[in-house]
Each structure stands twice: as C-alpha cells, then as structure tokens.
Amino acid sequence: MNGQIPTENELAQQFEVSRHTVRQTLGELEKEGWLYKVQGKGSFVSKREANKGKDINLIGILTTYISDYIFPHIVRGAEETLRTKGYRLLLSSTDNHKEKEKENLEMLMNQPLSGLIIEPTKSAQGNPNLEFYLSLENKNLPYLMINERYPELSCPCIKVDDELGGFLAAEHLIKLGHKRIMGFFKTDDIQGVNRLKGFIRAHQKDQVVMNPVNVITYATEEKNDKPLEKALEAIKRNEERPTAFVCYNDELAIKLLEVLRQEGLSIPSDLSMVSFDDSLLATATEVKFTTLSHPKAEIGKKAAEVLLQMIENPSIRQNDFIFSPELIVRDSTRII
C-alpha cells in the first residue's frame, strides 16, 4: 500500500508538537479527504492532490465477476442512471476470491471516488477484509452492497428476496404433486443459503418429508463437478428417485439438463426442473426453464439511485431495498 505517512509519535517528534495536536490535525485532514486510515496499519495519503481543481465524478463498482450473465445487466442499469448525473464508472472484479477483493479495495481507496457499489465475495464465508470496509467509513466514502451484504456491516443493500425465491420454487413443485425434490445450492454466498432456507421452509409448510440426501450444497470451486455427480447418482437410484430438481441458477440447470440427456431422460416428462435468474440461458435450449426472476438492470438502477442520495444527502440514512422475485412458469415443470 503506497502513500503511508509516519505514525503519530514519529510526527510529534519530527515537528516537536504534542501527540494530541498531531491526532487533531490528522483527523481534520481525514475529514477533508486528504488522508484515510486502515485499521491496524496506519494512515495513508489519498490521491486527491493530483486531481485538485478538477471536477471528477467517479463511481467505483466492485463485483465478483465481470463477464457472467448477471453483471453486465447490473452495470448497464447503474450506468444509465449515473451518466445522467455526470458520473463515470470504474469497474473491477474479484473473480470470487477474497484476496483479490482486498487488492481491489486497496486500489479503489486510492482513487478520487465519490462512492462505491460493491458485491461481496463469498458473503457466507466471513469478511477477512473488514479493515478496508471500516476504512471506507473512516473516509466518509459512501458505499452500498448489491445482491447481499456482509452481516457485520450496516451499509444499504440492494438485493432480491432469495429466501422467498427458494420457497416459491419448492412450493410450485409441491403443488404439482412432487414429493421427492432434489435441491442444489451454492452456499458460500448468502444468496444460496437463503434460497436453501426458503426451499426447506416450503417443505415444512406443506408437511412434505425431505430426504437429506436430496439436499446438495457446494462451494464455487465445486460447481462444475459436485452437483453433476450427485445428480447422476440420484437418477440412477432404483427407488426414491427424485421427480424434480431445484437449481441454484440457470447456469447449473443447463449443465444438469445435459446430464439428464446423457442418461436418456427428458424434461419435463421424466423430471421437472426449476432454476433461478431468468437469464438468456433459461430459454437458450429447446427446454424453456421455469425460473425465478432476477431484476438485474433494476438492481443496478436502484443501487445508483440510492448511492446518489447518499452522496447528495449524507446525513439521511438510506434503507435496504429488496425486490420480490417472480416465478416465471415455462415448460420445464409438469403435474406428476
């Protein structure tokens, strides 16, 4: 990390003043945006001097991926709103690695930003980069999170009600007569945890007994292997074979569809399937998936609107905004 200034003690000795005077001075410089603090590491110079006198309106967006089927729509929604207010975007990605999240936060904190939109990385696995988020607050730099939020933070969050989505997916299949529903949930992010929670709640509400072997959880690093292996094992059972799948997202649904085809099974004749996100993948094959909506562009637009309010009215606390998912019924589910 570049631009670190000496400690309070070192400054006090160098300028022959009290440590209290140094602390007050540093505090004023921090309020004006010339310095920022990183807990446990010290104070650092912001890259504000190089942009002094220039009218720079820059918003940073940090997400897990840039090229997946969700993020471009979110960026487009945010950009349309921010451009009308004269803001430019600085995009960065963590590739879903917490160490890279740290590197990107460090980079972004050295830019002349007006605010930040952040998608947390593996939000269900803790926040080892808490010091950087506390530093954002020390700098009074407005930021919010999309899709989920680290539990210990209190910044606004713009997201979908994923628990409701999981509930609607399972309830739809239960109402069609399915009792053996296999669910696949990526649980290193809170979205997947909440979808699983809703999936379980629907079974409990309708008093449908769940076979534990039909609940599959996996991490990002396992997404190309474990769900497919477990699905193959399940459809080869002689008894108690699942009659339906609930998939973490459309991407997984496409992969599981191929597994079923290789085993000579078809959707929905042999097995019903529900997924999440309502992306282009949901209608990319001859099987059009029943899926839960994800208002991608609307999330980006709303995040931009809330962040602008935080920038323009910093004394007014902004609340979370939660979209309710819609079940979009197509031809991948049928009455059993």
N, C-alpha and C positions, 0 to 999 in steps of 0.2 A: 504494500500500500504506500503510494508516494505522498509527499507533502506533509509528513508528520512534523509537528512542532515540538520543541523541548517541553519537559514536564514543568509543572507549576514551581517546584523547588528550583529547577535549573533557571527558569526565567527570573524568579525572585532574586537569586544570587547574581545573575548577569546584569540586571538593571538596578540592583540594590534597593528593592522595594519589598514590602511585606507580601507574603503569600496570599493574604486576603485581597490585596489590591490586584494581584495577578488574576485571581479567580474571578473577581468582578469584571475585569477587562475582558477576559476570555469569554465570560458569559455574554457581554454586550456584543462582541464580535460574532458569537454563535447566533444570537438573535437576529443580527443583520445578515446572516448567511455567509459570512467570510470564513467561518470555521464550522466543523461538525465533529462530534465525538463518537468514538466506537468504544463501547464498554469493555474495560479490561485492556485496552490498547493505547488510548490517549486521544489527543485532538489532532485534527488534520485540516489543511488548507483546502477550501472549496475552489473549484476552477471558475470563480466568479470574476476575478480581476481581468482575465483575458477577454471577458465579454462585457466589461464595464462600458456603459453608454450605448449598448446595443439593445434593441428591443427583441429579445429572444423568447418565444413562447414554445416550449418543448415539453412534450409529454412522453414519458417512458412507458413501454409495455413489455413486461416480462412474463413469458408463458412457458409451459412445459415443452411444447412443440410449435414449430412454425408452419410445417408443411402438411400437417394432418388435415382431416376433412372438417374439423371444428374451427380451428384457429383463424383461417383466412376470413371466414364469415364474421367472426367477432371483431377482427381488426377493421374490416370494411364498415361495420356498423359504427365503431368508435371513430374512425377517421372521418366519416361523413359529418358527424356532429362536431368534432373538434376543428375541422377545416373551416367551417363557417365562422368560428370564433378566432381564426388566425393562428391556430396551433399546428405544429408539426409533430410527427411521431418518430420516436427512436425505439426500434424493435430489437428484442434479444430473446434468446431461448435457453432453457436449462437442459434440454434433451432428457428431462425427467431424472436428473442427477443432482443431489443436494450440494455437492461440492461445486458444481457449475452454477447453481443458484447463488452460492456465496460469491463466486467470481463475478457474476453479472451484477449482483447488488453492489459490490465494491466499485465496479466500473460505473454504474449508473449514478452512484452517490458523488462521483467526481464530475458529473455533467451539470450544466446550468438548467436543471429541470424545474418545471412549475408543478409537476405532480407525477404520480406513478399508478399504473394499473398492473396488478400482479396476480398471476395464477400460481398458487403454492405448489411446490414439488412434493409428491408423495405425502400428502397432508395428514394421512393417518399414521405416519411413522415418526412423528415428532418434528421439532423445529430446531436443528442444531445451529441455525443462523439467526437466532433470536437477537443477538447483539446488534446485528445490522438493522433489524426492524426497530429496535429501541433507538438506534442512531437516527433513523428517519424521523422518529418522533422528536428527538432532541433538536433536529434541524428544522422542525416545524414544516416538514415537507409533506403535503397532503398525499395520501395513498389509500387505495382500496383494493379489495381482492375479488376475483371472479371465480365462479364455479364452486369454490369452497374457501375456508379461512382457517388458519392455524387457531386451535381452540383458545390459546392464551392471549391472543390479540383481540382488540376491540374495534378495529377499523371497520368501515362499512363493507358489506359483502353483497355482490350481485350474483344470484345463482338460481338454479332450478330446485324445486322440492323433490329431491331424489327419493326420499322415503315414500312419498306419495306415488312416484313413478313405479317403484318396486311393488307397492301394494296394488296398483291398477293392473300391472302386468299379470300378477298371480291371480287376482280376482277375476279377470277376464277369462282365464283358462279354467278356473274352478267353476265359473258359471256355465262354461261349455261342457262340463262334466268330467274334466280331468282331475284325477286324484293323485297321480304319480307324476309330479312336475319336477324336473331337474333344473336347478338354478346355477348359473356360472357368474361369479362376482369377483372383480379385481379389487382387493381390499387393502392395497397400500395407499389408496386415496379415500377420503371420507365420502366421496360420491358413491363409490362401490359399497362401502359399509352401510350407508343409508339405504341404498337400493336393496341390499340383503335384508335390512331391518324391515322394510316395507313388505318384502316377499314373505318373510316369516309371519308378520302381523296378519296378512291376508289369510294364511293357513289357519292361524289361531282364531280369527274372527269367524271363519266358516267351519271351524272344527274339523279340519282335514289333517289327518295324521301325516307328519313329514318323516320320511326315511332319511336319516342323517347322511347316508351315502349319496343322496341326491343333491346335496348342497356342496358345491365346489367353490373354494376360494383359492385365489392365486395372486402372485405378485407380477409386476410389469415384466420382469425378466423371464417369467414362466408363461407368458401369454401365448406364445407360439407353439407350446408343447403340452403343458398340463391339461388345459381344457379339452383339447382334441383327444388326448389319451383317455381321459375319464369318460368322454362321450362315447368313444369306441367301446370301452369296457361295458358301459351301461346298455348300449343297444344290442350287445351280444349275450345279455343275460337271458337265461331260459325262462325265468319267472320274474315278475315285478319289474319288467322293463318299463322305463319312462314313456309316457304318452305325449309329453310336451317338454320343451326347453324354454327357459328364460335366459337370454344372453345379455351380458354386461353392456354390449354395444353392437352396432350394425357390423363393424369390422369382424367381430367374433362370429356373428351369425353367418356371415359369408363363408368363413372357414369351416364352421360346423356343417353348413349345407353341403360342402364338398365331401366331408367325412360320410355323411348320410348317403350321398350319391354313390360313393365307392362301395358301400355295403348294400346297394340295391334298394335303398329306401327313398321315399319321396315325401315332400311336404305339400299339403297337409295330410295326405292320405294315410301315411304311416305315423307321422309325428307332427304336432303343431309347434310353432316357434314364435316367440315374441322377443323383440330386441329394443334397444334404446338409441335415440338421437335423431331419427327421421332424416338421415343424410341421403345423399345420392345413392349410396350403397344399398339402401333399403329397397330401391326399385331398379337396381342395376342388372338383375338377372330375371329369368322368366318367372321366378318366385318373388312376388311383391310382399315384403315383410310387414306384418302388423308390428308397430313400433311406438315408442313414447317420444313425443316431440321434444326437441331441444331448441329453444328460440335463440339461435346463435347470433344473428345480426342484432336482434333486440337486446341481448345481453350486452353487446359491445356499445350500442347506442345508449343504453341506460347507464352503463358504467361511465361513459364520457359525460353524460348529463350530471351525474352525482359528483364526479370529480370536479367539474367546472363550478358547481355550487360550493364545494369545499374550498376551492381556490378563491372564489369571489366573496364568500361569506364564511371565513374561517371560524367565527365564533358560534356558528349554528351547527349543531351536531346533526349529521346525516345518518339515517337509519338504513338497515338492510333492505334489499328489495328481492323478493322471492317470486319467481314465475311458477305457475302451476302447469305441470306437463299435461298434454292431451294424448289420450290413447287413439292412435290412428289405425283403424281396423282395415286390413287388406286381406289377401288370400292365403296367408301362411298359418291361419288357425281355423279350426272347424269344430263342430259339436262331435264329441266322441260317441 
